[in-house]
Amino acid sequence: MDSLERFLNFAEQSPTAFHAVENFREMLEKAGYRELKEKDPWIVDEGGKYYVTRNGSAIIAFAIPGSGFSSFRIAAAHSDSPTFKLKPHFEENSEKAYLRLNVEKYGGMIMSTWLDRPLSIAGRLVVREGDGIGTRLVNLDRDAVLIPNMPIHFNREVNDGYKWNPQVDLLPLYGQDGDEGKLMAELAEAAGVRQEDVAAHDLFLYSRQPGSIWGAEDAFFSCGRIDDLECAWGCMKAMTVSEAREHIHVCAVFDNEEVGSRSRQGADSDFLYNTLTRAGFALGASDGEIRAAMADSFMVSADNAHALHPNHPEKFDRQNRVYMNRGVVIKHNANQKYTTDAVSDAVFTLVCEKAEVPVQHFSNRSDLAGGSTLGNLSNAHVAMDTVDIGLAQLAMHSACETAGTKDLDYLVRAMEAFWSE
């Protein structure tokens, strides 16, 4: 439960991918990791611990053994979650009565869960600094906007499968006629900069609903962004308490998984490959030695899984259902939406057995399309045995998701074993 309480605090303090990475940076610094910059030459030492960020929204940490290395042991997760992003020009006066914000969807959220819920705004501001620019994290950290529903009297179809139009139905209300300019002034003040110095922004809506532990014997917890901050935090936690011996330990948290990972900070980029090769070269390894180490490496792609829904069991494969509080989930898909094969399945199952962590296996119904995750995209750049895992949860991509209170500890124990066995 101690891990869960720490995670809930982390999730509350990580309303965007930028904030999550900043919090991971602080976690790593406390554990003795030192920052490297992509633009600088790398000098690394045997026994050293390092991390590198990209775009402020993705981070890769690695720990080097004390004498040589034979391979890499990698965990990968992601920092982003479905939400709404403010457009460059976001103020819109409606009927000379309301000030709305012009937003667009980011990722595949359950849109109805965002309505009639007080929301806040967070992200980063790009500000002028002399002849250059700098970035500032910002978080209003107050109930600032709300997306109001139509009354059922004017929308009789709302309970019959209503189709939401994001440009019409999902624009949040911020103020009234005459409140133009106040939001950016408030954001600049929250970031500690002058409004006139703000040159650009990446701003997102988020729910401030605090995390809650609930149910019989506190079996469940709920909060926003469980997918995939739970796996990202669990892997990073295990990383910081593990000591590298024969292998270089790596924990990568990518951005933009929810929109396909095709960005310079996503899993479908050169970020991981560059980090592994630069670390190897800095240790004096040749190109051939680094490639051989990659071929002998193993990756855990950690992104949450769908627990059996209590009201819709018919949506799940009868022989391959998974449940909250019953352990780590290994995910399978014949069409390579997940990269697990018999070898990686067996390897990770044995790791979990040694850690006394229960294992479950998930596969979708054959007549329903499922999602995908990080492993297959990362493997296109750094090919190695990979297993896709996750923790079982309900309401994935809702503004408020639910998971089991026991499973985070299972993940941490499994990843500690992965890096120590």
KOLGUTI-340638 format. One record per residue (C-alpha): x, y, z; residue number from 1; residue in one letter. Coordinates in steps of 0.001 Angstrom, whole numbers, plus 500000, padded with zeros to 6 digits. Layout:
REM residues N
R        u        v        w     n   res
R        X        Y        Z   NUM     A
...
REM end
This chain:
REM residues 421
R        u        v        w     n   res
R   500000   500000   500000     1     M
R   502977   502287   500584     2     D
R   503821   502113   496867     3     S
R   500213   502842   495955     4     L
R   500032   505936   498155     5     E
R   503261   507211   496629     6     R
R   501926   506543   493156     7     F
R   498667   508401   493848     8     L
R   500687   511396   494986     9     N
R   502839   511123   491844    10     F
R   499765   510941   489589    11     A
R   498228   513977   491263    12     E
R   501451   515928   490721    13     Q
R   501731   514772   487076    14     S
R   498803   516312   485174    15     P
R   500748   516222   481873    16     T
R   503625   514272   480346    17     A
R   505887   517269   481017    18     F
R   505126   517158   484736    19     H
R   505498   513367   484860    20     A
R   508979   513545   483345    21     V
R   509991   516334   485709    22     E
R   508855   514201   488641    23     N
R   510749   511201   487267    24     F
R   513811   513437   486981    25     R
R   513537   514300   490677    26     E
R   513073   510615   491571    27     M
R   516210   509680   489633    28     L
R   518291   512515   491051    29     E
R   517462   511359   494588    30     K
R   518595   507855   493611    31     A
R   521989   509131   492417    32     G
R   521341   509391   488677    33     Y
R   523067   512192   486763    34     R
R   521639   514028   483765    35     E
R   523160   513823   480296    36     L
R   522250   516170   477438    37     K
R   521701   514865   473912    38     E
R   523498   517884   472465    39     K
R   526651   517288   474525    40     D
R   529363   514633   474280    41     P
R   528725   511795   476714    42     W
R   531254   510730   479315    43     I
R   529998   507794   481361    44     V
R   531706   505542   483866    45     D
R   531346   501918   484843    46     E
R   529055   501786   487841    47     G
R   527488   505116   486844    48     G
R   523793   506024   486742    49     K
R   522457   508446   484150    50     Y
R   519335   509801   482488    51     Y
R   518499   511820   479406    52     V
R   515292   513632   478429    53     T
R   513825   514630   475096    54     R
R   511252   517385   474591    55     N
R   510731   517488   478351    56     G
R   508084   514771   477908    57     S
R   510174   511585   477487    58     A
R   512988   510247   479636    59     I
R   515417   507315   479524    60     I
R   517412   506290   482579    61     A
R   520227   503745   482525    62     F
R   522549   502191   485101    63     A
R   525897   500688   484115    64     I
R   527456   497669   485852    65     P
R   530788   498005   487590    66     G
R   532832   496003   485087    67     S
R   531716   495521   481507    68     G
R   528288   494617   480163    69     F
R   526883   491820   478068    70     S
R   523434   493150   477169    71     S
R   520677   495601   477980    72     F
R   517645   494911   480156    73     R
R   514976   497420   479230    74     I
R   511578   498475   480530    75     A
R   509450   500804   478407    76     A
R   506272   502689   479307    77     A
R   504651   505987   478335    78     H
R   503968   509343   479985    79     S
R   500951   510634   478046    80     D
R   497216   510059   478473    81     S
R   494150   510997   476395    82     P
R   492955   514532   477045    83     T
R   492123   517807   475290    84     F
R   494772   520255   474090    85     K
R   494264   524008   473752    86     L
R   494721   525280   470206    87     K
R   497194   528125   469490    88     P
R   494350   530683   469532    89     H
R   491996   529246   472113    90     F
R   489613   531999   473213    91     E
R   486145   531997   471658    92     E
R   483336   534358   472624    93     N
R   479965   532643   472356    94     S
R   476844   534766   471854    95     E
R   478536   537709   473613    96     K
R   477802   535907   476863    97     A
R   480370   533121   477391    98     Y
R   484091   532715   476922    99     L
R   484831   529193   475685   100     R
R   488169   527536   474970   101     L
R   488875   526053   471561   102     N
R   490391   522625   472159   103     V
R   491096   519470   470167   104     E
R   491191   515819   471165   105     K
R   494496   514234   472091   106     Y
R   494246   510465   471880   107     G
R   491204   508222   472081   108     G
R   489440   509242   475264   109     M
R   485952   508271   476462   110     I
R   484589   511719   475723   111     M
R   481470   511618   477891   112     S
R   483568   511184   481048   113     T
R   484989   514678   480624   114     W
R   481636   516464   480791   115     L
R   480173   518173   483892   116     D
R   483458   517701   485721   117     R
R   485558   520639   486997   118     P
R   488826   520662   485065   119     L
R   492121   522493   485272   120     S
R   494856   523396   482787   121     I
R   498537   522453   482812   122     A
R   501444   522059   480417   123     G
R   504360   524229   479424   124     R
R   504899   527787   478282   125     L
R   507687   528793   475924   126     V
R   508912   532226   476994   127     V
R   511300   534823   475653   128     R
R   514612   535020   477519   129     E
R   516803   537784   476140   130     G
R   517637   536812   472569   131     D
R   516486   533214   473090   132     G
R   513666   531182   474553   133     I
R   513121   528958   477576   134     G
R   510364   526706   478885   135     T
R   508341   526841   482085   136     R
R   506055   524175   483472   137     L
R   502677   525554   484468   138     V
R   499752   524165   486416   139     N
R   496758   526277   487390   140     L
R   495943   523653   490025   141     D
R   492412   524946   490530   142     R
R   489003   524168   489087   143     D
R   489179   526503   486092   144     A
R   486921   525180   483318   145     V
R   484036   522774   482725   146     L
R   482488   521127   479671   147     I
R   478716   521390   480261   148     P
R   476254   518789   479064   149     N
R   473079   519688   477246   150     M
R   469975   519115   479387   151     P
R   468182   515926   478456   152     I
R   465157   518036   477465   153     H
R   467140   519294   474448   154     F
R   469095   516104   473784   155     N
R   466712   513184   474145   156     R
R   469225   510867   472428   157     E
R   471969   511339   475027   158     V
R   471184   507962   476646   159     N
R   470729   506177   473316   160     D
R   474250   506278   471927   161     G
R   474741   509973   471257   162     Y
R   477684   510841   468972   163     K
R   479773   513640   470463   164     W
R   481123   516313   468115   165     N
R   484410   517565   469642   166     P
R   484165   520935   467887   167     Q
R   480619   521535   469123   168     V
R   479860   519520   472259   169     D
R   483230   519451   473977   170     L
R   484435   523053   474199   171     L
R   485044   523979   477857   172     P
R   483517   527050   479496   173     L
R   486007   529411   481157   174     Y
R   484341   532781   481668   175     G
R   481875   535374   480517   176     Q
R   481814   538173   477979   177     D
R   484697   540493   478771   178     G
R   486999   537861   480269   179     D
R   489207   537674   477175   180     E
R   492916   537567   478021   181     G
R   492430   536568   481652   182     K
R   493369   532919   481209   183     L
R   496769   533609   479676   184     M
R   497399   536223   482340   185     A
R   496580   533641   484987   186     E
R   498809   531033   483351   187     L
R   501733   533464   483083   188     A
R   501349   534388   486741   189     E
R   501244   530712   487739   190     A
R   504454   530111   485759   191     A
R   506159   533170   487250   192     G
R   506651   534982   483933   193     V
R   505331   538129   482286   194     R
R   502397   537578   479980   195     Q
R   504049   539540   477191   196     E
R   507019   537149   477313   197     D
R   504914   534072   476499   198     V
R   505737   533094   472911   199     A
R   503930   529738   472605   200     A
R   502350   526993   474663   201     H
R   501503   523304   474993   202     D
R   498490   523300   477322   203     L
R   496129   520471   478247   204     F
R   492994   519933   480288   205     L
R   493075   517566   483239   206     Y
R   490784   516421   486010   207     S
R   491740   517449   489539   208     R
R   489664   514690   491098   209     Q
R   491965   513278   493803   210     P
R   492853   509615   493862   211     G
R   490587   507428   495944   212     S
R   491020   503981   497501   213     I
R   487655   502301   497855   214     W
R   485579   499109   497910   215     G
R   485397   496110   500232   216     A
R   488717   495853   502082   217     E
R   490021   498745   499944   218     D
R   490311   496489   496912   219     A
R   490291   499233   494264   220     F
R   491639   502691   493577   221     F
R   490608   505326   491062   222     S
R   492252   508425   489604   223     C
R   493132   509944   486269   224     G
R   495978   508784   484026   225     R
R   496413   505292   485509   226     I
R   497118   504292   481898   227     D
R   500072   504444   481734   228     D
R   501521   506303   484692   229     L
R   500993   503245   486885   230     E
R   503363   501100   484803   231     C
R   505766   503987   484233   232     A
R   506007   504738   487956   233     W
R   506262   501058   488908   234     G
R   509108   500427   486463   235     C
R   510962   503591   487476   236     M
R   510548   502743   491159   237     K
R   512051   499284   490615   238     A
R   514842   500815   488522   239     M
R   515921   503161   491307   240     T
R   516316   500349   493849   241     V
R   518069   497870   491527   242     S
R   521832   497553   491072   243     E
R   523283   496804   487650   244     A
R   525610   493821   487543   245     R
R   526247   492151   484175   246     E
R   523698   494116   482156   247     H
R   522970   497794   481549   248     I
R   519598   498510   483119   249     H
R   517349   500838   481132   250     V
R   513983   502410   481908   251     C
R   512429   504370   479034   252     A
R   509276   506448   479383   253     V
R   508116   507703   475982   254     F
R   505570   510333   475014   255     D
R   502818   510267   472366   256     N
R   501886   506594   472659   257     E
R   498219   507589   472684   258     E
R   498543   509122   469212   259     V
R   500703   506456   467557   260     G
R   504213   507125   468963   261     S
R   505384   508656   465682   262     R
R   507209   511646   467111   263     S
R   510805   512369   468043   264     R
R   509947   511624   471682   265     Q
R   507807   508563   470931   266     G
R   508623   504858   470956   267     A
R   508708   504922   467145   268     D
R   511749   507216   467141   269     S
R   515521   506934   467439   270     D
R   515524   507985   471105   271     F
R   516105   504535   472580   272     L
R   518508   503397   469849   273     Y
R   520591   506562   470174   274     N
R   520715   506261   473952   275     T
R   521865   502636   473894   276     L
R   524508   503171   471215   277     T
R   525860   506385   472735   278     R
R   526141   504732   476136   279     A
R   527967   501780   474559   280     G
R   530373   503977   472602   281     F
R   531068   506084   475692   282     A
R   532079   502880   477500   283     L
R   534522   502026   474704   284     G
R   532452   499312   473027   285     A
R   532683   498902   469273   286     S
R   529719   499089   466928   287     D
R   529800   495317   466551   288     G
R   529902   494785   470306   289     E
R   526926   497092   470836   290     I
R   524912   495309   468140   291     R
R   525767   491941   469692   292     A
R   524663   493235   473108   293     A
R   521346   494409   471641   294     M
R   520768   491021   470041   295     A
R   521212   489397   473451   296     D
R   518956   491916   475243   297     S
R   515410   491778   476581   298     F
R   512664   494393   476758   299     M
R   509559   494617   478921   300     V
R   506943   496806   477247   301     S
R   504718   497867   480159   302     A
R   501301   499325   479320   303     D
R   498108   498529   481185   304     N
R   495619   495796   480277   305     A
R   491831   495452   480236   306     H
R   490360   493776   483313   307     A
R   487191   491764   482866   308     L
R   484324   494250   483074   309     H
R   481729   493271   485696   310     P
R   478804   494383   483509   311     N
R   480069   493155   480138   312     H
R   481881   489811   480469   313     P
R   480653   488910   476963   314     E
R   483220   491347   475493   315     K
R   486144   489242   476728   316     F
R   487705   485993   475546   317     D
R   486558   483196   477861   318     R
R   489938   481500   478261   319     Q
R   492133   484621   478381   320     N
R   490455   487033   480804   321     R
R   492374   488958   483439   322     V
R   491335   490470   486741   323     Y
R   492388   493238   489087   324     M
R   494470   492216   492117   325     N
R   495537   488922   490540   326     R
R   498988   489892   489326   327     G
R   500934   491063   486297   328     V
R   499281   490564   482897   329     V
R   501207   489176   479908   330     I
R   499487   490352   476711   331     K
R   499256   488304   473501   332     H
R   498180   489100   469943   333     N
R   498805   487011   466831   334     A
R   498914   490127   464627   335     N
R   501754   491670   466629   336     Q
R   499762   494425   468319   337     K
R   501665   492991   471275   338     Y
R   505140   491522   470730   339     T
R   504911   488637   473206   340     T
R   505931   485271   471769   341     D
R   506537   481909   473429   342     A
R   510133   482757   474324   343     V
R   509487   486142   475903   344     S
R   506359   484784   477618   345     D
R   508351   481971   479218   346     A
R   511246   484214   480235   347     V
R   509079   486768   481997   348     F
R   506868   484109   483564   349     T
R   509973   482558   485134   350     L
R   511084   485977   486383   351     V
R   507699   486452   488059   352     C
R   507786   482957   489541   353     E
R   511122   483683   491212   354     K
R   509676   486937   492583   355     A
R   506541   485064   493752   356     E
R   504406   487362   491623   357     V
R   501226   485899   490089   358     P
R   500904   486065   486297   359     V
R   497827   486329   484089   360     Q
R   497478   486082   480312   361     H
R   495326   488368   478189   362     F
R   494159   487941   474623   363     S
R   491313   489780   472943   364     N
R   488246   488152   471469   365     R
R   489065   487220   467876   366     S
R   486125   489249   466570   367     D
R   487059   492462   468409   368     L
R   489961   494735   467544   369     A
R   492248   495598   470451   370     G
R   494773   498320   471049   371     G
R   498514   498231   470600   372     S
R   501420   499525   472618   373     T
R   505144   500329   472684   374     L
R   506910   497040   472110   375     G
R   506333   496486   468407   376     N
R   507241   500096   467544   377     L
R   510413   500086   469656   378     S
R   511451   496767   468115   379     N
R   511538   498362   464685   380     A
R   514523   500389   465933   381     H
R   516122   498118   468557   382     V
R   515276   494501   467755   383     A
R   515327   492152   470754   384     M
R   513155   489657   472595   385     D
R   510224   491620   474026   386     T
R   507261   490834   476234   387     V
R   504193   493069   476485   388     D
R   502821   493302   480000   389     I
R   500483   495507   482019   390     G
R   498279   495712   485076   391     L
R   494555   494993   484822   392     A
R   492306   498039   485007   393     Q
R   488777   499208   484227   394     L
R   487614   502182   482149   395     A
R   490822   502659   480199   396     M
R   490928   506142   478638   397     H
R   488248   507519   480929   398     S
R   488913   510779   482758   399     A
R   488829   508605   485905   400     C
R   490156   505047   485669   401     E
R   490121   502157   488162   402     T
R   492676   499489   489099   403     A
R   493427   497013   491886   404     G
R   495314   498050   495013   405     T
R   497550   494949   495095   406     K
R   498883   494975   491540   407     D
R   501318   497895   491670   408     L
R   503395   496114   494295   409     D
R   503332   493000   492109   410     Y
R   504753   495023   489219   411     L
R   507510   496578   491313   412     V
R   508546   493163   492651   413     R
R   508518   491642   489169   414     A
R   510659   494428   487725   415     M
R   513107   494253   490632   416     E
R   513493   490555   489853   417     A
R   513845   491288   486130   418     F
R   516782   493586   486818   419     W
R   518406   491449   489510   420     S
R   518032   487829   488304   421     E
REM end
